[in-house]
Amino acid sequence: MNKIRSVCVYCGSSPGNDELYVKAGHALGRSIAQAGLELIYGGGNKGIMGAVADGALRAGGKVTGIIPRFLMTKESSQAALQRLDSLIVTENMHERKHAMFERSDAFVALPGGIGTVEEIIEIMTWAQLGHHRKPIVFGNIGGFWNPMVALLDHMRAQGFIHTGHLVQPLVIDSAEAIVPAILVAASTDSAPTEGVQAVIDKM
């Protein structure tokens, strides 16, 4: 059984074209805080990223932002950074991703762009290599991640995802259901992930 104390959220620093995305960010941040968990995120105050942090902070949650020095003025402001419980400034993106991984017990990808894809895929790669068994979730808001899920299924069918049983991210359509899904996955760590998804789908 994995103990969940913190949740890392990857997402866009832009709001996207559907208001559902920012609303989902607020809802997820609030849900993380209400569960007594710490939010680990990219440190910005813009777009979906800012919504997640704002949702957690407004609900009284603990928030740690991890941001490269060169992005501090691009993705946030001094006032916004001062709201955080903890701020870690890294020298580059590689250090940022490593720090986020080390401090997180689960990972969620909300809608986002190339950077979001790169971050969650790296976490999945490390899972495939046996580097961790932390829950991984695609927050499939408005079906945003359907193409990614289809691509992963195609890769698996074509024999390119080895040790595939280690790469079974949960696909959750509702922001409010993400934290409960993570807690279920952590409590049934020894069970096949396909079974965990089936349990979650019935929630």
N, C-alpha and C positions, 0 to 999 in steps of 0.2 A: 504494500500500500504506500503510495506517495503522499507525503504531507504537502498540502497546498497552502502556502503563505503569501505568495505573490503571483501576479499574472502580468505577463508582458503583452502589450498590444501594439501591433504593427498596423499602420493605416496611412491614408493620404494626408499630406499637409495642405491639401486643397479640399474644398467642400464637395466637389463633384457636381454633377448636373441634376441630382435628385435629392430633395430635402430629406428623404428617408435616411441617407447616409449620416448626416450630422445628427439627426435625432437618434439614430442607433448608437452613435458615439457617446452622446449624453447618457443614454440608457445603460450602456455597458459600463461606463465609468461609475455611475450610480450603483449598479449592481455589484461591482467589485468592492466598493466601499461598504455597502450594506452587509456584505458577507464577511466583513472584517479582514479583507485581503488588501495587500499593497499593490498599487498600480505602478508598473515599470513601463516607461514609454519614452519616446524620442525627444521630449523636452520642449517641443514647440507649442505655440498657442494659436496656431492657425488651422483652418480646415477641420477635418475629422479628428486629427490629432489633438487640437485644442479643445474640441468638444468632449473627448474622452476624459482629459484632465479636469476640465471644468465640472463635468458630471461627478467625478470622484471627489473633488475638493468641496463642492457644494453639499455633498452627502457626508462630509466629515472624514473622508478617507485619507490614508497616507499615500502620497504621490512622490515618486522618484523620477526625475527627468535625467536622461543621459544624452548629451548633445555634443557634437564636435565643435570646437572653437569657431571654425569658419562658418558655421550655420547659426550661431547665436543671434546675430542681427537679422538674418534672413528668415528664420522660422519662428522667432520669438522676440520678446522685449524684456528689458531689465525688470520692469514691474511684474510681468507675468512669471518670470523665473523666480522672483522673490516670493511668490505665492507657494512654491513647491516646498515640501518637507525636506527634500534632499535634491541637490543638483550635482551631477557628475559631468565635468567637462573633459572631453577626450581630445586627442590631437588629430585623430582621423576616424574614418568610418569603420575601419577594421577594429579599432579599440572600442568604439561604441558598441558594435554588435557583440563583441566578446563580453563586455561588461553587462549588457542586457541579458545575455544567456546565463551568465554566472549568477545573477541576482533573481532569476525567474524560475518558477516552478511549473509554469504552463505558458503556452503561446497562442495568441489569437491574431488572425489576420482579418481585419475589416476591409472594406473596399479601399483601394489605393492604386498607385501606379507602379512603374517599373521597380522603384525602390522597395515597395511593399512586397512585390513578388519575389525579388531577390532575397529579402530577409527571411520570408517564410520557407522558401525553397531550401535555403541553407540549413535551417533548423530541421527540415525533413531529411536532408542529406545526412546530417549528423545522426539522426535517428536510424537511418538505413545502415550506417556504419557501426551502429551499436554504441554510439557515444552517449546517448541518453534515452530515457523512456518517459519523458515529460509529455503530458497531453498537448496535442496540437489541434487547433480548431480553425476552420474557415467560417467566419461569420458571413453567411451567404445572404446578405441583406438584399432583398429584391432580386434574388437569383444572380447576384453579381459574379460569384465564383463558379457558376455552372460551366463556362468554357474551360476553366482550369481543372475542374473535377473530371470533365470529359477527356481532357488531354492526359491526365494521370491514368485514367482507365485505359486509354489507348496505349500509353507506354507500357502499362502492366500487361495488357493483352499481347503486345508485340515482343514481350520478353526482355524489356529494358529496365525494369525495376526489380532488382535482385533483393533477396530477403524482404520481399514485399510485405510480409506480415509485420515488419517493423515500421512500415510506412503506411499507416491507415489513419489519416487525419479525420477528425469528426467534422461533419458538415451540418451546421446549425443555422436555421433560417431566421430565428428571432434573437435580437440582442439580449432580451431578458432571459432567454433560455441558455445562454452561453456559460455563465458561471455555474448553474446547477449541473450542466453537462460535464464541465471540468471536474466537479466534485464527484460525480458518479464515476467518471473514468478513473480518477485517482483511487477511489475506494474499491474498484474492481480491476486493479492493475494486472492481476494474474490471468484474467479472462481474455479471450480473443477480442480484439478491438471491434470486429464485425458485430459481436454480441453486444458490446457496449453501445454501439450506434443503434442497434435495434431497441435496446432498453430506452435510450434517450428519445428515439422517435416516438415512443409511446407515452412520453411524459406530457 
